[in-house]
Amino acid sequence: MFEKYKDKPKNFEYLRQQKELQDKFWQESLKAAANFGIPIVKINREKVAKSEYEKIQNLVKDFVETKNPNLLSQIITSFESSRVGNAGLHAPIREKYFSSKKIATILDEIKNSINSIDNKAERNTLYFALYKAIIEEQRKVDACKYGKRNKQQTPGIDFTKELGEIEQILTNNNIDYSMVGRKK
């Protein structure tokens, strides 16, 4: 990351400060481990993030092939959970693997896959399932807004845009989505 941002002083300084903070935490962890006689497990967050992103890509691929509506919630929840897990000090990893642009691309791929279905009832069922999955994620985000989300944790999904588009499709097809309910 230092090499990537060497010509951007603001980003470089941010990374330098994060590195100092991580080094401080590491030294404190070593001291605590020695004092209490406990082992330290060091996790490479980038490898974990890359692996999680690949799992999400495989879920998307499975959805495109099978049109299994149960995969939609898994895709969205996995993506947003990984995004939250890479906030704060790990924001560069979050933006590399779990950016707003990446989830928008994933959602576009899902919607294109749904649109390719000839059977209108099946299309509507899948759009409704996608709508419910996004609503559920929005509820989780809303529940965490007051003091529980920290470290610059923000959702990757543009809820207003995505839900608005799907509501329009469902309305055009006379599908009642009001039972799912979202705040306007």
TIKOL-590201 format. One record per residue (C-alpha): residue in three letters; x, y, z. Coordinates in Angstrom, 3 decimals, always signed. Last residue first. Example, Ala and Ser with C-alpha at 12.3 -4.5 7.8 and 13.67 -1.06 7.14 Angstrom:
% TIKOL-590201
[site 'SER',[+13.670,-1.060,+7.140]]
[site 'ALA',[+12.300,-4.500,+7.800]]
//
This chain:
% TIKOL-590201
[site 'LYS',[-39.569,+6.154,+2.989]]
[site 'LYS',[-39.186,+3.460,+5.588]]
[site 'ARG',[-39.395,-0.021,+4.200]]
[site 'GLY',[-42.116,-2.555,+4.412]]
[site 'VAL',[-41.893,-6.249,+3.531]]
[site 'MET',[-45.686,-6.370,+3.472]]
[site 'SER',[-45.662,-3.446,+1.034]]
[site 'TYR',[-44.086,-5.557,-1.730]]
[site 'ASP',[-47.351,-6.087,-3.594]]
[site 'ILE',[-46.436,-7.254,-7.099]]
[site 'ASN',[-48.395,-5.580,-9.908]]
[site 'ASN',[-45.622,-6.094,-12.477]]
[site 'ASN',[-44.900,-2.375,-12.856]]
[site 'THR',[-44.998,-2.096,-9.068]]
[site 'LEU',[-42.422,-4.884,-8.708]]
[site 'ILE',[-40.102,-3.244,-11.252]]
[site 'GLN',[-40.493,+0.177,-9.641]]
[site 'GLU',[-39.914,-1.272,-6.183]]
[site 'ILE',[-36.741,-2.926,-7.506]]
[site 'GLU',[-35.340,+0.365,-8.777]]
[site 'GLY',[-36.272,+2.224,-5.597]]
[site 'LEU',[-34.751,-0.491,-3.428]]
[site 'GLU',[-31.430,-0.268,-5.244]]
[site 'LYS',[-31.237,+3.524,-5.369]]
[site 'THR',[-32.399,+4.240,-1.822]]
[site 'PHE',[-30.370,+1.392,-0.331]]
[site 'ASP',[-27.062,+2.410,-1.899]]
[site 'ILE',[-25.318,-0.734,-0.728]]
[site 'GLY',[-21.792,-0.486,+0.666]]
[site 'PRO',[-22.979,+0.191,+4.182]]
[site 'THR',[-20.896,+2.454,+6.409]]
[site 'GLN',[-18.615,+1.541,+9.269]]
[site 'GLN',[-16.406,+4.545,+9.956]]
[site 'LYS',[-14.794,+2.888,+12.995]]
[site 'ASN',[-18.112,+2.686,+14.830]]
[site 'ARG',[-21.546,+1.186,+14.479]]
[site 'LYS',[-23.201,+0.587,+17.842]]
[site 'GLY',[-23.854,+4.157,+18.900]]
[site 'TYR',[-27.190,+4.764,+17.240]]
[site 'LYS',[-26.874,+3.604,+13.671]]
[site 'CYS',[-26.707,-0.112,+14.441]]
[site 'ALA',[-30.401,-0.916,+14.095]]
[site 'ASP',[-30.510,+1.068,+10.836]]
[site 'VAL',[-27.722,-1.062,+9.362]]
[site 'LYS',[-29.478,-4.283,+10.314]]
[site 'ARG',[-32.757,-2.986,+8.911]]
[site 'GLN',[-31.014,-2.071,+5.640]]
[site 'GLU',[-29.699,-5.612,+5.414]]
[site 'GLU',[-33.216,-6.988,+5.815]]
[site 'ILE',[-34.515,-4.593,+3.177]]
[site 'ILE',[-31.789,-5.747,+0.759]]
[site 'ALA',[-32.695,-9.407,+1.272]]
[site 'LYS',[-36.431,-8.693,+0.952]]
[site 'TYR',[-35.925,-6.832,-2.342]]
[site 'LEU',[-33.763,-9.635,-3.711]]
[site 'ALA',[-36.458,-12.163,-2.793]]
[site 'PHE',[-39.108,-9.972,-4.483]]
[site 'TYR',[-36.923,-9.670,-7.559]]
[site 'LEU',[-36.528,-13.453,-7.589]]
[site 'THR',[-40.258,-14.098,-7.315]]
[site 'ASN',[-40.958,-11.498,-9.997]]
[site 'ARG',[-38.538,-13.126,-12.421]]
[site 'GLU',[-40.071,-16.558,-11.707]]
[site 'ALA',[-43.563,-15.201,-12.384]]
[site 'LYS',[-42.397,-13.517,-15.611]]
[site 'ASN',[-40.868,-16.704,-17.063]]
[site 'ASP',[-38.359,-15.607,-19.699]]
[site 'ILE',[-35.453,-15.232,-17.292]]
[site 'SER',[-32.662,-12.953,-18.544]]
[site 'ASN',[-33.879,-10.122,-16.313]]
[site 'ILE',[-32.989,-12.159,-13.214]]
[site 'SER',[-29.421,-12.602,-14.452]]
[site 'ASN',[-29.167,-8.918,-15.259]]
[site 'LYS',[-30.454,-8.139,-11.743]]
[site 'ILE',[-27.826,-10.406,-10.160]]
[site 'GLU',[-25.018,-8.934,-12.264]]
[site 'ASP',[-26.203,-5.426,-11.404]]
[site 'LEU',[-26.237,-6.353,-7.706]]
[site 'ILE',[-22.650,-7.605,-7.955]]
[site 'THR',[-21.548,-4.445,-9.764]]
[site 'ALA',[-23.222,-2.259,-7.135]]
[site 'ILE',[-21.547,-4.384,-4.445]]
[site 'LYS',[-18.146,-3.750,-6.055]]
[site 'LYS',[-18.726,+0.007,-6.472]]
[site 'SER',[-19.708,+0.394,-2.836]]
[site 'SER',[-16.356,-1.130,-1.925]]
[site 'PHE',[-15.817,-4.564,-0.420]]
[site 'TYR',[-12.548,-5.926,-1.837]]
[site 'LYS',[-10.146,-3.000,-2.333]]
[site 'GLU',[-12.167,-0.455,-0.375]]
[site 'ARG',[-12.416,-2.734,+2.643]]
[site 'ILE',[-8.693,-3.550,+2.450]]
[site 'PRO',[-7.855,+0.176,+2.475]]
[site 'ALA',[-10.376,+0.674,+5.314]]
[site 'HIS',[-8.562,-1.767,+7.609]]
[site 'LEU',[-7.703,+0.703,+10.344]]
[site 'GLY',[-11.369,+1.652,+10.594]]
[site 'ALA',[-13.540,-0.774,+8.674]]
[site 'ASN',[-12.721,-4.259,+7.413]]
[site 'GLY',[-15.179,-6.280,+9.465]]
[site 'VAL',[-17.997,-3.979,+8.372]]
[site 'ARG',[-17.264,-4.721,+4.712]]
[site 'SER',[-17.036,-8.443,+5.394]]
[site 'SER',[-20.436,-8.322,+7.063]]
[site 'GLU',[-21.820,-6.302,+4.137]]
[site 'PHE',[-20.597,-8.801,+1.541]]
[site 'SER',[-21.639,-11.876,+3.479]]
[site 'THR',[-25.093,-10.448,+4.200]]
[site 'ILE',[-25.694,-9.469,+0.579]]
[site 'ILE',[-24.541,-12.749,-0.922]]
[site 'GLN',[-26.250,-14.908,+1.696]]
[site 'SER',[-29.537,-13.025,+1.259]]
[site 'LEU',[-29.437,-13.597,-2.474]]
[site 'LEU',[-28.446,-17.269,-2.217]]
[site 'ASN',[-31.881,-18.270,-0.921]]
[site 'PRO',[-33.411,-17.143,-4.229]]
[site 'ASN',[-31.780,-20.060,-6.110]]
[site 'LYS',[-31.500,-18.863,-9.718]]
[site 'THR',[-29.329,-21.937,-10.370]]
[site 'GLU',[-26.587,-20.720,-12.740]]
[site 'VAL',[-26.635,-16.985,-11.988]]
[site 'PHE',[-27.108,-17.759,-8.296]]
[site 'ASP',[-24.144,-20.143,-8.247]]
[site 'LYS',[-21.973,-17.495,-9.932]]
[site 'VAL',[-23.081,-14.967,-7.332]]
[site 'LEU',[-22.267,-17.451,-4.551]]
[site 'ASN',[-18.868,-18.053,-6.158]]
[site 'GLN',[-18.202,-14.303,-6.226]]
[site 'ILE',[-19.124,-14.159,-2.536]]
[site 'LYS',[-16.672,-16.966,-1.761]]
[site 'GLU',[-13.982,-15.124,-3.757]]
[site 'TYR',[-14.657,-11.969,-1.715]]
[site 'GLU',[-14.302,-13.976,+1.497]]
[site 'SER',[-10.951,-15.404,+0.350]]
[site 'LYS',[-9.656,-11.962,-0.612]]
[site 'ALA',[-10.766,-10.545,+2.724]]
[site 'VAL',[-9.088,-13.401,+4.646]]
[site 'LYS',[-5.869,-12.952,+2.682]]
[site 'GLU',[-6.023,-9.199,+3.285]]
[site 'ARG',[-6.714,-9.646,+6.975]]
[site 'ASN',[-3.577,-11.725,+7.557]]
[site 'ILE',[-4.351,-13.027,+11.008]]
[site 'LYS',[-1.800,-13.241,+13.818]]
[site 'VAL',[-2.650,-15.673,+16.577]]
[site 'ILE',[-0.951,-14.846,+19.834]]
[site 'PRO',[-0.459,-17.434,+22.543]]
[site 'ILE',[-1.171,-16.834,+26.229]]
[site 'GLY',[+1.291,-16.756,+29.118]]
[site 'PHE',[-0.359,-13.808,+30.887]]
[site 'ASN',[+2.622,-11.464,+30.986]]
[site 'ALA',[+4.095,-12.739,+27.708]]
[site 'ALA',[+0.789,-12.391,+25.877]]
[site 'ALA',[+0.246,-8.927,+27.343]]
[site 'LYS',[+3.711,-7.777,+26.231]]
[site 'LEU',[+3.283,-9.202,+22.739]]
[site 'SER',[-0.146,-7.575,+22.441]]
[site 'GLU',[+1.225,-4.200,+23.542]]
[site 'GLN',[+3.989,-4.466,+20.934]]
[site 'TRP',[+1.442,-5.374,+18.257]]
[site 'PHE',[-0.858,-2.518,+19.238]]
[site 'LYS',[+2.049,-0.053,+18.908]]
[site 'ASP',[+3.020,-1.508,+15.519]]
[site 'GLN',[-0.599,-1.218,+14.369]]
[site 'LEU',[-0.695,+2.431,+15.456]]
[site 'GLU',[+2.548,+3.199,+13.661]]
[site 'LYS',[+1.272,+1.454,+10.520]]
[site 'GLN',[-1.975,+3.416,+10.697]]
[site 'GLN',[-0.041,+6.664,+10.966]]
[site 'ARG',[+2.097,+5.734,+7.946]]
[site 'LEU',[-1.020,+4.765,+5.991]]
[site 'TYR',[-2.633,+8.140,+6.722]]
[site 'GLU',[+0.577,+9.923,+5.771]]
[site 'PHE',[+0.697,+8.073,+2.452]]
[site 'ASN',[-2.933,+8.921,+1.740]]
[site 'LYS',[-2.329,+12.643,+2.350]]
[site 'PRO',[+1.035,+12.627,+0.550]]
[site 'LYS',[-0.222,+10.963,-2.650]]
[site 'ASP',[+2.873,+10.045,-4.690]]
[site 'LYS',[+3.850,+7.123,-2.433]]
[site 'TYR',[+0.266,+5.802,-2.476]]
[site 'LYS',[+0.749,+2.491,-4.293]]
[site 'GLU',[+4.194,+1.919,-2.812]]
[site 'PHE',[+2.881,+2.374,+0.718]]
[site 'MET',[+0.000,+0.000,+0.000]]
//
